[in-house]
Amino acid sequence: MTFNEINNQANFHEDFAPFTNSGLKYLPDEDREPVMYQAAHYELVASALAVKAAREINPALQIGCMIAMCPIYPLTCARTI
């Protein structure tokens, strides 16, 4: 596994997940959203490069990142379309 729960830094309004998932420690007056997206970009590129390298070593390897389980439930089952 290249990265565990790679999408946890998406909650950039708090400090815990961005730090534990991406090593981000925001400055007090920093615009957090673009910093989070830049970190996510770097992690996704690093994951892709690791997968590419692993498959060059052994094409049968099963490797990749894992996303956090963030279930989303609709407010109602009523169709709006």
Secondary structure, DSSP 8 states (H G I E B T S, - for coil): ---SSTTGGG-TTSSHHHHHHH-----TT--HHHHHHHHHHHHHHHHHHHHHHHHHH-TT--------------S-S----
